[in-house]
């Protein structure tokens, strides 16, 4: 069966520090991968998605970047965090773009 | 403006009551999904509906896809505190779109 792992679960970082959140998927090949941000338990804002290694599409201009160095690894990064980067970050995968997505447990990021 | 409008935004009920939440759009979807998300966790897929008029049941949860495939509803019978959470609907157009969710609280 397929599983998705996301870490860390919580992170507290100072303004201006770098960020690296990691997501890995097991039990499937060539998944579509997604990074979302969720504010205050509400809807999901798509940040990045990837259909293959090295292929990243960005949905909104922002202070963040994403990379996919391996087939089942998706990384969310920032060189310098802003206060506005605080939030709940979710990684997800799907077999194809029009198929249901399966989510990790999320990372709660707090910027001080 | 959300492509998928969910209503109500918030719902607080007593254990044992019935409820219905809605997911509406002016667009036609090939399928819609419903997810439940508990605090501090990722959304968990509950069901996918693909055929207009389709009804799917998951224990006390009944999901219906509108005949025109533009809307869906989720009905919960005899709600329990364990049903508490954020209910999200999602549908694929040119990409997967999520509604803003209905926050359900079931009080014991």
Interface residues (C-beta under 8 A of the other chain):
Chain A: X6 X41 X42 X43 X44 X46 X49 X90 X92 X94 X97 X98 X100 X101 X102 X103 X104 X105 X106 X108
Chain B: X2 X30 X31 X33 X35 X37 X39 X40 X41 X42 X43 X44 X45 X48 X86 X88 X90 X92 X95 X96 X98 X99 X100 X101 X103
